[in-house]
Structure formats: structure tokens, C-alpha cells
């Protein structure tokens, strides 16, 4: 990765949960953020913390007007959350 970050293994996380980051991004077709999974007390947060995942940014991948996939970028637990400038960059 450009920042020198190390890729982590993909976790077995269902994305059909209606309020998951990926599901919200896919359904809404817009960038979604989680400030820090390390601060959330949910079963999903506990699972992603296993990889030291903190802030997350989900970006819709489009073909024409349709969202066809979601790209998720994360930072290590305790890192600064993704801000408005990050969202603006991701949208372009």
C-alpha cells in the first residue's frame, strides 16, 4: 500500500446485515464511514477488531449509475478517523 500499511486477511463477515458498513454503502451508493471500530460495542466490531481495525471508509464502485461493488479502506485501531477531505477524495 502507498502508506506502507500491510494488507490483512479478509474476515468471514456477512455483508447482508442491513446496517453493516458495506450493506449501507452498497444500498445507498454513497461513501460510508465508521469513526473507529475499536470504540464500538457490537458483535461485528469485535470481529473486525481481531485485525486491529479502527476507522473504516466504504466506497461504492460504480458501473454507470449502478453500484456493483464496495471498496473498504481501513486504518489501524486508534488512528485518526477518515474526515471530510477523505470522503471527498473517495467520491472522485
Buried (B, 14 or more C-beta within 10 A) or exposed (E): EEEEEEEEEEEEEEEEBEEBBBBBBBEEEEBBBBEBBBBBEEEBBEBBBEBBBBBBBBBBEEEEEEBEEBEBBBBBBEBEBBEEEBBEEBEE
